[in-house]
Amino acid sequence: MVERFFTRNSNFQFPNQSDPIILLSGPPSSGKTSLLFQFALNSAVESNGAVVILCKRRRLETNPPFLSQGVDPSSEIFQRIQLKYVDDDEGIKNYFAAFHLHDTFPVSVIIDDFADFFDERNCQLKYNNPRGRDLAMIRVLSLCRNAIDHANKRGHCELLLSDTHKGDSPRLLYIYKKWASCIYTIKVMVLFVTLLLKGKRRDLKSLAKFTPLGRLLVLEEKQNQSPTTSVSTIHQTLYNVKYMLLITSTY
């Protein structure tokens, strides 16, 4: 449900059941981290619980996220969003290996640019296999899923991953599709940057359009479509900004 990546309105309601693992994939500098932070904010507001974001400190400090329109950066809600800095896949494994020891669980765990934590050369040497990086990712995703499933026996917990791709689909889709029950893909259209965050669940597609405006993310439009509706039928709107982003979802 694409609304979870934007500022809530009075008519919006979160689903009763959410996906245990969600993937957000898009090209470089497409606003993924900003969408992750808005997702975290919405989760904290709706559940009155905590959210943990695993990320690299240097990456976050170099490219801080945008805030959605109307979000107060001094809000006390941000006190319930914890940043945990990790440098590699070992940091992710250590966090989830101790997950079952928690007295209470976060409602959402978010990992920014998941695949970037896995150094290809180090993984090949560790597993003595040219596909060592794939093996390392699969093992960590399995650990993550076990931890999230354990937390969901006592309450609600979900995992949101982001990944960077340069083609039309997630670069490691063959791995992610086994673990992620919902995949949102940001796609770039020709002539200007248009992003499609796609996701489908059964016979429903969601489409949202957002624009980076200054330091804000502005939700311009949201609509539902049947699976047969072509994305090309969505009319282009011109803005006096650098990017126009279209967001849909596929499950």
C-alpha positions in Angstrom: 0.0 0.0 0.0 1.9 3.1 -1.3 0.2 5.4 1.2 2.5 4.1 3.9 5.4 5.9 2.2 3.8 9.3 2.5 2.2 11.7 5.0 -1.0 10.2 6.3 -4.3 11.9 5.8 -7.5 11.6 7.8 -9.1 9.0 5.4 -6.1 6.7 5.4 -6.1 3.4 7.4 -3.3 1.0 7.6 -4.1 -2.7 6.7 -5.0 -5.0 9.5 -2.3 -7.4 8.3 1.0 -6.4 6.7 3.7 -8.2 4.9 6.5 -9.6 7.1 9.2 -8.6 4.6 8.9 -5.7 2.1 11.4 -4.6 -0.5 11.7 -1.1 -2.0 14.0 -1.0 -5.0 15.0 1.9 -7.2 17.8 3.6 -9.0 20.5 5.8 -7.3 19.3 9.1 -5.9 15.6 8.3 -6.4 14.4 9.1 -2.9 14.5 5.6 -1.4 15.9 6.7 1.9 13.4 9.5 2.2 10.6 7.1 1.6 12.0 4.7 4.2 12.0 7.5 6.8 8.4 8.4 6.0 7.4 4.8 6.3 9.2 4.7 9.7 7.4 7.8 10.8 4.0 6.4 9.8 4.7 3.1 11.5 5.6 4.9 14.8 2.5 7.1 14.6 0.0 4.3 13.9 1.3 1.8 16.3 2.6 4.0 19.0 5.7 1.7 19.0 9.3 1.9 18.2 11.0 1.6 14.8 14.7 0.6 14.1 16.6 1.7 11.0 19.8 -0.1 10.2 22.1 2.0 8.0 25.6 3.2 7.3 26.5 6.3 9.1 28.5 7.9 6.4 25.9 7.3 3.7 23.1 8.8 5.9 25.2 11.9 6.8 26.3 12.5 3.2 22.7 12.2 1.8 20.2 12.9 4.6 16.6 12.1 3.7 13.9 14.5 2.6 10.9 15.0 4.8 7.4 14.8 3.5 5.3 17.9 3.3 3.8 18.9 6.6 6.2 16.8 8.8 7.6 18.6 11.8 11.3 17.6 12.2 11.2 18.4 15.9 8.2 16.1 16.5 8.6 13.8 19.6 7.6 10.9 17.3 11.2 10.9 16.0 12.3 9.9 19.5 10.7 6.5 18.8 12.8 6.0 15.6 16.2 4.5 16.5 19.1 4.7 14.1 21.5 1.7 14.4 24.7 2.1 12.5 26.2 -1.0 11.0 29.1 -1.4 8.6 28.6 -4.8 7.0 26.5 -8.0 6.9 28.0 -9.1 10.2 26.4 -6.1 11.9 23.0 -7.1 10.5 23.5 -10.7 11.6 24.5 -9.7 15.1 21.4 -7.6 15.4 18.9 -10.3 14.3 20.8 -13.1 16.1 19.9 -11.4 19.4 16.4 -10.4 18.3 14.7 -13.1 20.3 16.2 -11.7 23.5 14.3 -8.5 23.3 11.5 -7.9 25.9 9.6 -5.9 23.3 10.0 -5.8 19.6 10.0 -2.8 17.2 6.9 -2.6 15.0 9.2 -2.1 12.0 12.8 -2.8 11.2 14.2 -1.0 8.2 17.5 -1.7 6.4 18.7 1.0 4.0 20.4 -0.4 0.9 20.5 -4.0 2.1 22.8 -5.5 -0.6 25.4 -2.8 -0.1 26.3 -4.4 3.2 27.6 -7.5 1.4 31.1 -7.0 -0.1 31.4 -9.3 -3.0 35.1 -10.0 -2.6 34.9 -10.7 1.1 31.9 -13.0 0.6 33.6 -15.0 -2.1 36.6 -15.5 0.1 34.5 -16.4 3.1 32.4 -19.1 1.3 35.2 -20.0 -1.2 32.6 -19.7 -3.9 32.2 -17.2 -6.8 28.6 -16.7 -5.7 29.5 -16.1 -2.1 27.7 -12.8 -2.0 24.4 -14.5 -3.0 24.9 -17.2 -0.3 25.6 -14.6 2.3 22.5 -12.6 1.4 20.3 -15.7 1.5 21.6 -16.7 4.9 21.0 -13.3 6.4 17.5 -13.0 4.8 16.7 -16.4 6.4 17.9 -15.2 9.8 15.9 -12.0 9.3 12.7 -13.9 8.4 13.1 -16.2 11.4 13.5 -13.2 13.7 10.5 -11.4 12.3 8.3 -14.5 12.5 9.3 -15.0 16.1 8.4 -11.4 16.9 5.0 -11.8 15.2 4.1 -14.5 17.6 3.9 -11.9 20.3 2.8 -8.9 18.4 3.3 -7.1 15.1 6.7 -6.7 13.4 7.7 -6.2 9.8 11.0 -5.8 7.9 11.4 -3.2 5.1 14.5 -3.5 2.9 15.7 -1.1 0.2 18.0 -1.9 -2.7 19.6 0.1 -5.5 19.3 -1.0 -9.1 20.2 0.5 -12.4 17.9 -1.5 -14.8 14.2 -2.0 -15.0 13.9 -4.3 -12.0 15.7 -5.2 -8.7 19.1 -6.5 -9.6 18.8 -9.4 -7.2 15.1 -10.1 -7.8 15.8 -13.9 -8.0 16.9 -13.7 -4.3 14.4 -11.2 -3.0 11.3 -12.7 -4.5 11.7 -15.8 -2.2 11.7 -13.7 0.9 9.8 -10.5 0.2 6.0 -10.9 -0.1 5.7 -7.3 -1.5 8.2 -5.6 -3.8 8.0 -1.9 -4.6 10.0 -0.9 -7.7 11.0 2.6 -8.6 11.4 2.9 -12.4 12.9 5.6 -14.5 11.2 6.8 -17.7 12.9 8.5 -20.6 13.4 12.3 -21.0 12.9 13.1 -17.3 13.1 11.2 -14.1 9.8 9.5 -13.5 9.7 6.8 -10.9 7.1 4.0 -10.7 6.9 2.3 -7.3 5.0 -0.8 -8.3 3.2 -3.4 -6.3 0.3 -5.6 -6.9 -1.7 -7.8 -4.5 -4.1 -10.2 -6.3 -6.1 -8.0 -8.7 -5.2 -4.5 -7.4 -2.5 -2.1 -8.3 -1.7 1.1 -6.4 -0.2 4.1 -8.0 1.1 7.2 -6.4 3.0 10.2 -7.7 5.4 12.3 -5.6 7.8 15.1 -6.2 11.0 16.2 -4.3 10.3 19.9 -3.7 13.1 21.7 -1.9 13.7 19.5 1.1 10.2 18.0 1.1 8.5 15.0 -0.6 5.1 16.1 -1.9 2.5 13.4 -2.6 0.7 14.7 -5.8 -1.7 11.9 -6.7 -2.7 8.4 -5.8 -5.0 6.0 -7.6 -5.9 2.3 -7.9 -5.8 0.3 -11.1 -6.7 -3.1 -12.4 -3.6 -5.2 -13.5 -4.5 -4.7 -17.1 -4.2 -0.9 -16.9 -1.2 0.3 -18.7 1.1 2.7 -16.8 1.4 4.7 -20.0 -2.2 5.9 -19.6 -1.2 8.0 -16.6 -1.1 11.6 -17.7 2.2 13.4 -17.2 2.1 16.6 -15.2 4.8 19.2 -15.4 6.4 20.7 -12.3 9.0 23.4 -11.8 11.2 20.9 -10.1 14.1 18.6 -11.1 12.2 15.3 -10.7 8.7 14.0 -11.1 8.3 10.6 -9.4 5.5 8.0 -10.1 5.0 5.3 -7.6 3.0 2.1 -7.9 3.2 -1.3 -6.2 3.4 -5.1 -7.2 3.0 -8.1 -5.0 
